Amino acid sequence: MAELETNVGTETSQEVETETTAETTETTESAELARLKAEIAKQKAALDKATKEAAESKRALRAKQSAEEIAAEEAKTQQEALMKELETLRKEKAVAAMTAKAVPFIGNNDAAAELAEYLYGAEDADAALTAIQKAWTAREKALRLEYGKIPAPGAGGTDGPMITKEQLDAMKYVDRAKFASEHPDEYNRLMGR
């Protein structure tokens, strides 16, 4: 029984220690929280004071400035705004011009505008656009030769294969004969008949 009383006494003292530790931790956390709140309030007051002093300094400077100085400062601000607007307009004009150059070989206004926007500011945007156009044209020409059924730009409807005279001349005799039998109207048009 003495053993039981010793265990109960030990458990009770451990519970008291745990409760005391928890209370100490809560007290420490509360103190830290109060300290942080006081620090934040102190910093906010300092910020408010600095903002108020800056505003007062600006008002005092305005009061000391002559009407000419105030007008000069406003003119400078307006000039900066106009320069920014001018740069925006220049960019829009350059992008529009580049878009107009890109549309014929891309065929899509949105894609051409995106390409022009990307190329804006490049050292030699025209040369880059020309290189892209050459690559695009070469790839298109290769595809037209490989798949003779792609209509040439502006070649009318899509009811039959549209090829150029050069493509027809480049065909082997067997392919030309097959083309002539399958598409007599197109063949006659290309041969000038």
Order of alpha helices (4+ residues) and beta strands (2+ residues): alpha-alpha-alpha-alpha-alpha-alpha-alpha
